Amino acid sequence: MAALSRDQIMTFVRGISLRQVRLATGVILFAYLVSHFLNHALGNISLEALATGVYFHTAFWQFLPVTILFYTACLVHTALGIWALYERRQFRWKAIEPLQLALGLSIPMLIIAHVIGVKLGQTLFGHERLYPQILFLYWIWAPWRIPMMLAVMTIAWVHGCIGLYLWLRMRAFYKHAAPFLLAAAVLIPTLSMLGFYQGGRMVIDNDSAEWREETQSERQIGTRAEAQALERITDYFLFGYFGLIGIALVARGVRAVNERRRGMINLSYGNGRTVRVPKGLSVLEASLRNNVPHASVCGGRARCSTCRIRIIGDCSALPEPSQREAFVLGRVGTSDPSIRLACQLRPPADLSFFQLFLPHAISADGHDSHPTRIGQERYLVSLFVDMRGSTQLAEKRLPFDTVFIVNRFLGAVSQAVLESGGMPNQFVGDGMLALFGLATSRQNACRQALKAAAMIAANVDALNKFLEHDLREPIRFGIGINGGEVIVGDIGYRDHMVFTALGDPVNVAARLQDMTKSLACEAVMSDEVRATAGLAADALPQHDVEIRGRNEPMIVRTVMDARSLSALVNEQQSAAA
């Protein structure tokens, strides 16, 4: 157990890169932004509601461990933004990515005066600048700051939303969650800005000598000398920040000159296309710079493996994969040193390779609307069904009659799968693979597969009655059901691409189907499917069986009459309700 835990920790560590750190810090900052915006929205109620909201807001974010985490995230995220400006060699991605970078770099320079005035003023001089003081500053004392505040609110929100979109768009749940996320992305800043406006109106209505004496004292907003000190600190920060950006831009130019001096290399794509680029570019950057289509779903962030290439010839002189590249390649199950990620590999010498994913199937900018078609790891339930005795059937019938009967059988099976929520996937002779879980939860996928098995039995019974005058004996079948993490995507060549699932769980489902012969039953399912579907442990007979290719026995459940599965699933759902 300790060794397993250690392996899991090491696998997790290998998967961490600067992009993962940037994502984690960005999520922390976005959580703060959501909390702050929701606090602003209370201005639509009253100033008292704003005061109550800011009490809980500051109580959480000024809790010492949270404060340390938050300010660390601020510094790290800003530093990584400047590093991204230096590191990014190619800006020919879709406009959303350079837009996100530009918005992110503009946020510190727009927000720093507000942050120093409120937070540093409180730390250095004990100021108590809350909503009455801030709203007075913006709506009465310096109304020219209002457009700047609205602009920075919009910029920060759009920057965060772009980051979340680029992160979540590859997730299986995103398609269903997108409408709700869009509604939140529109409503939260809208309500926040309306709250800012309504709060400002209430401050204007309450403005009087007595109100100013109560809310705008020197203890609360500070003296003129203290304000000038905070302004000087703001100026120093801005000078330093602009200096860092300038250093990054100068460093980009120096790097470009040095790369030219170090020489050029040739990249050959294995299809006769060769480009000449400076040393130091990644293969993906070289492709985009020279308008060579290259698959990259994640946009070169090493979050996917669609930019994979296979090196032609000796690859011993290439730099070792980074931790992140090794992690991604490990996730797709390859240890071949000739397979590399184009977004991470920076060849020091001439290189020949070919792309593993066809560029015409995936756009060069890497944004496909159906990432599942490209390749994705996810939990699916595989149902494999096979017709018994088709060989003997063919021996005693005309070819047309055999094809007719097999097609009627596959039609009955496919109808059951579709009505249960699954997808008929592959037809192999008189057998079929069906997939469940492409658009639903694990538990629902398991239940759908069990219902499909019951419906297959019912449909085959009806088919036997329809063909009873043409059949010497009824059509029989075997069903294997198994669930697990598989790779789904388009497999094939050029115009012969087929969407399917690859992985050990699919192979096990086929082997469980074969076991229905030796176990004399209609269906065999893994115990994992039974448990996930919520069936009782004593609902079906249990067997320990040997699976070819596995070192340990596997617990399976047998079903003598597949039609009984429908009642079992319905009973479980009724009990849960």
GIPEGI-V406257 format. One line per field, one symbol per residue. ss: DSSP state (a for helix, b for strand, c for the rest). burial: 1 if it has 9 or more other C-alpha atoms within 8 Angstrom, else 0. Layout:
BEGIN
ss=???
burial=???
END
This chain:
BEGIN
ss=caaaaaaaaaaaaacccaaaaaaaaaaaaaaaaaaaaaaaaaaaccaaaaaaaaaaaaaaaccaaaaaaaaaaaaaaaaaaaaaaaacccccccaaaaaaaaaaaaaaaaaaaaaaaaaaaaaaacccccaaaaaaaaaaacaaaaaaaaaaaaaaaaaaaaaaaaaacccccaaaaaaaaaaaaaaaaaaaaaaaaaaaaaaaaaccaaaaaaaccaaaaccaaaaaaaaaaaaaaaaaaaaaaaaaaaaaaaaaaaaaaacbbbbbcccccbbbbbccccaaaaaaaccccccccccccccccccbbbbcccccccccccaaaaaaaaacccccccbbbcccccccccbbbbbcccccccccccccccaaaacbbbbbbbbbbbbbcaaaaaacccaaaaaaaaaaaaaaaaaaaaacccbbbbbbccbbbbbbcccccaaaaaaaaaaaaaaaaaaaaaaaaacccccccccbbbbbbbbbbbbbbbbbbccbbbbbbbcaaaaaaaaaaaaaaaccccbbbbaaaaaaacccccccbbbbbccccccccbbbbbbccccaaaaaaaaaaaaac
burial=0000000000100111100011101101110111111111111101101110110011001010011001001101110111111100000010000101101110111111101111011100111110111111111101100101010111111111111001000000010000000000100110111111111101110000001100111001110001100110110011001001100110110000001100011111100000101110111111111000111111110101111111110010000010111111110000000011111111100011111111100111111000101111011111111110010011000000010001011101110111010111100001111111100001111111111111111111001100010000001011111111111111000000101110101101111111110000111111101111101000000000001000001111111011101101100100000
END
